[in-house]
């Protein structure tokens, strides 16, 4: 399914750089969201990210949105894994 993703070759939109600022993140995620809206594997991608506790923007969702939906990252950046 990953080879069918509209995001193929657009990694820079779906994963932040280490020095990304909040405003840049908002712009990047808005662009990623537009790519996802046109993707034929959006639901499969979102389910994969939720099930596998992925980092980055997957299936039209940011890490924060997955967290709010009840899907936790195994070790969120900035928090020790025991805090979960």
Rosetta constraint file for C-alpha pairs under 8 A:
AtomPair CA 1 CA 5 HARMONIC 6.86 0.50
AtomPair CA 1 CA 41 HARMONIC 6.70 0.50
AtomPair CA 1 CA 44 HARMONIC 7.67 0.50
AtomPair CA 2 CA 8 HARMONIC 7.73 0.50
AtomPair CA 2 CA 41 HARMONIC 7.89 0.50
AtomPair CA 2 CA 45 HARMONIC 7.78 0.50
AtomPair CA 3 CA 8 HARMONIC 6.83 0.50
AtomPair CA 4 CA 8 HARMONIC 7.61 0.50
AtomPair CA 4 CA 40 HARMONIC 7.37 0.50
AtomPair CA 4 CA 41 HARMONIC 6.88 0.50
AtomPair CA 5 CA 39 HARMONIC 6.10 0.50
AtomPair CA 5 CA 40 HARMONIC 6.92 0.50
AtomPair CA 5 CA 41 HARMONIC 6.01 0.50
AtomPair CA 5 CA 42 HARMONIC 7.77 0.50
AtomPair CA 6 CA 35 HARMONIC 6.27 0.50
AtomPair CA 6 CA 36 HARMONIC 6.78 0.50
AtomPair CA 6 CA 38 HARMONIC 7.05 0.50
AtomPair CA 6 CA 39 HARMONIC 5.10 0.50
AtomPair CA 6 CA 40 HARMONIC 7.54 0.50
AtomPair CA 7 CA 11 HARMONIC 7.12 0.50
AtomPair CA 7 CA 32 HARMONIC 7.95 0.50
AtomPair CA 7 CA 35 HARMONIC 6.48 0.50
AtomPair CA 7 CA 36 HARMONIC 7.29 0.50
AtomPair CA 7 CA 39 HARMONIC 7.93 0.50
AtomPair CA 10 CA 14 HARMONIC 7.16 0.50
AtomPair CA 11 CA 15 HARMONIC 6.26 0.50
AtomPair CA 12 CA 16 HARMONIC 6.97 0.50
AtomPair CA 12 CA 17 HARMONIC 7.97 0.50
AtomPair CA 13 CA 28 HARMONIC 5.54 0.50
AtomPair CA 13 CA 29 HARMONIC 6.82 0.50
AtomPair CA 13 CA 31 HARMONIC 6.90 0.50
AtomPair CA 13 CA 32 HARMONIC 5.50 0.50
AtomPair CA 14 CA 28 HARMONIC 7.57 0.50
AtomPair CA 14 CA 29 HARMONIC 7.11 0.50
AtomPair CA 14 CA 32 HARMONIC 6.13 0.50
AtomPair CA 14 CA 56 HARMONIC 5.71 0.50
AtomPair CA 14 CA 57 HARMONIC 4.79 0.50
AtomPair CA 14 CA 58 HARMONIC 7.12 0.50
AtomPair CA 15 CA 55 HARMONIC 7.74 0.50
AtomPair CA 15 CA 56 HARMONIC 4.81 0.50
AtomPair CA 15 CA 57 HARMONIC 6.43 0.50
AtomPair CA 16 CA 20 HARMONIC 6.19 0.50
AtomPair CA 16 CA 25 HARMONIC 7.15 0.50
AtomPair CA 16 CA 56 HARMONIC 7.09 0.50
AtomPair CA 20 CA 24 HARMONIC 6.26 0.50
AtomPair CA 20 CA 25 HARMONIC 6.39 0.50
AtomPair CA 21 CA 25 HARMONIC 6.16 0.50
AtomPair CA 22 CA 26 HARMONIC 6.31 0.50
AtomPair CA 23 CA 27 HARMONIC 6.44 0.50
AtomPair CA 24 CA 28 HARMONIC 6.05 0.50
AtomPair CA 25 CA 29 HARMONIC 5.96 0.50
AtomPair CA 26 CA 30 HARMONIC 6.11 0.50
AtomPair CA 27 CA 31 HARMONIC 6.35 0.50
AtomPair CA 28 CA 32 HARMONIC 6.21 0.50
AtomPair CA 29 CA 33 HARMONIC 5.93 0.50
AtomPair CA 29 CA 57 HARMONIC 7.16 0.50
AtomPair CA 29 CA 62 HARMONIC 7.41 0.50
AtomPair CA 30 CA 34 HARMONIC 6.42 0.50
AtomPair CA 31 CA 35 HARMONIC 6.55 0.50
AtomPair CA 32 CA 36 HARMONIC 6.25 0.50
AtomPair CA 32 CA 57 HARMONIC 7.31 0.50
AtomPair CA 32 CA 60 HARMONIC 7.36 0.50
AtomPair CA 33 CA 37 HARMONIC 6.21 0.50
AtomPair CA 33 CA 60 HARMONIC 5.20 0.50
AtomPair CA 33 CA 61 HARMONIC 7.55 0.50
AtomPair CA 34 CA 38 HARMONIC 6.96 0.50
AtomPair CA 35 CA 39 HARMONIC 6.65 0.50
AtomPair CA 36 CA 42 HARMONIC 6.20 0.50
AtomPair CA 36 CA 59 HARMONIC 6.24 0.50
AtomPair CA 36 CA 60 HARMONIC 5.30 0.50
AtomPair CA 37 CA 42 HARMONIC 7.51 0.50
AtomPair CA 37 CA 60 HARMONIC 7.07 0.50
AtomPair CA 41 CA 45 HARMONIC 6.00 0.50
AtomPair CA 41 CA 59 HARMONIC 7.84 0.50
AtomPair CA 42 CA 46 HARMONIC 6.12 0.50
AtomPair CA 42 CA 59 HARMONIC 4.70 0.50
AtomPair CA 42 CA 60 HARMONIC 6.89 0.50
AtomPair CA 43 CA 47 HARMONIC 6.09 0.50
AtomPair CA 43 CA 59 HARMONIC 6.19 0.50
AtomPair CA 44 CA 48 HARMONIC 6.10 0.50
AtomPair CA 44 CA 59 HARMONIC 7.39 0.50
AtomPair CA 45 CA 49 HARMONIC 6.29 0.50
AtomPair CA 45 CA 58 HARMONIC 6.09 0.50
AtomPair CA 45 CA 59 HARMONIC 4.69 0.50
AtomPair CA 46 CA 50 HARMONIC 6.20 0.50
AtomPair CA 46 CA 58 HARMONIC 5.62 0.50
AtomPair CA 46 CA 59 HARMONIC 3.85 0.50
AtomPair CA 46 CA 60 HARMONIC 6.91 0.50
AtomPair CA 46 CA 61 HARMONIC 7.06 0.50
AtomPair CA 47 CA 51 HARMONIC 6.02 0.50
AtomPair CA 47 CA 59 HARMONIC 7.61 0.50
AtomPair CA 48 CA 52 HARMONIC 5.93 0.50
AtomPair CA 49 CA 53 HARMONIC 5.66 0.50
AtomPair CA 49 CA 54 HARMONIC 4.84 0.50
AtomPair CA 49 CA 55 HARMONIC 7.76 0.50
AtomPair CA 49 CA 58 HARMONIC 6.12 0.50
AtomPair CA 49 CA 59 HARMONIC 7.49 0.50
AtomPair CA 50 CA 54 HARMONIC 6.81 0.50
AtomPair CA 50 CA 66 HARMONIC 6.74 0.50
AtomPair CA 50 CA 71 HARMONIC 5.83 0.50
AtomPair CA 50 CA 72 HARMONIC 7.93 0.50
AtomPair CA 51 CA 71 HARMONIC 7.90 0.50
AtomPair CA 53 CA 71 HARMONIC 7.19 0.50
AtomPair CA 53 CA 72 HARMONIC 6.37 0.50
AtomPair CA 53 CA 73 HARMONIC 4.82 0.50
AtomPair CA 53 CA 74 HARMONIC 6.26 0.50
AtomPair CA 54 CA 58 HARMONIC 7.94 0.50
AtomPair CA 54 CA 63 HARMONIC 7.74 0.50
AtomPair CA 54 CA 73 HARMONIC 6.75 0.50
AtomPair CA 55 CA 63 HARMONIC 6.13 0.50
AtomPair CA 55 CA 73 HARMONIC 7.35 0.50
AtomPair CA 56 CA 62 HARMONIC 6.29 0.50
AtomPair CA 56 CA 63 HARMONIC 6.01 0.50
AtomPair CA 57 CA 61 HARMONIC 5.57 0.50
AtomPair CA 57 CA 62 HARMONIC 4.54 0.50
AtomPair CA 57 CA 63 HARMONIC 6.47 0.50
AtomPair CA 58 CA 62 HARMONIC 6.64 0.50
AtomPair CA 61 CA 65 HARMONIC 5.69 0.50
AtomPair CA 61 CA 66 HARMONIC 6.34 0.50
AtomPair CA 62 CA 66 HARMONIC 6.35 0.50
AtomPair CA 63 CA 67 HARMONIC 6.14 0.50
AtomPair CA 63 CA 73 HARMONIC 7.86 0.50
AtomPair CA 64 CA 68 HARMONIC 6.19 0.50
AtomPair CA 65 CA 69 HARMONIC 6.20 0.50
AtomPair CA 66 CA 70 HARMONIC 6.49 0.50
AtomPair CA 66 CA 71 HARMONIC 5.26 0.50
AtomPair CA 66 CA 72 HARMONIC 7.12 0.50
AtomPair CA 67 CA 71 HARMONIC 4.85 0.50
AtomPair CA 67 CA 72 HARMONIC 5.19 0.50
AtomPair CA 67 CA 73 HARMONIC 7.36 0.50
AtomPair CA 74 CA 81 HARMONIC 6.51 0.50
AtomPair CA 74 CA 84 HARMONIC 7.91 0.50
AtomPair CA 75 CA 79 HARMONIC 6.72 0.50
AtomPair CA 75 CA 80 HARMONIC 6.37 0.50
AtomPair CA 75 CA 81 HARMONIC 4.61 0.50
AtomPair CA 76 CA 80 HARMONIC 7.36 0.50
AtomPair CA 76 CA 81 HARMONIC 7.16 0.50
AtomPair CA 79 CA 83 HARMONIC 6.55 0.50
AtomPair CA 80 CA 84 HARMONIC 7.95 0.50
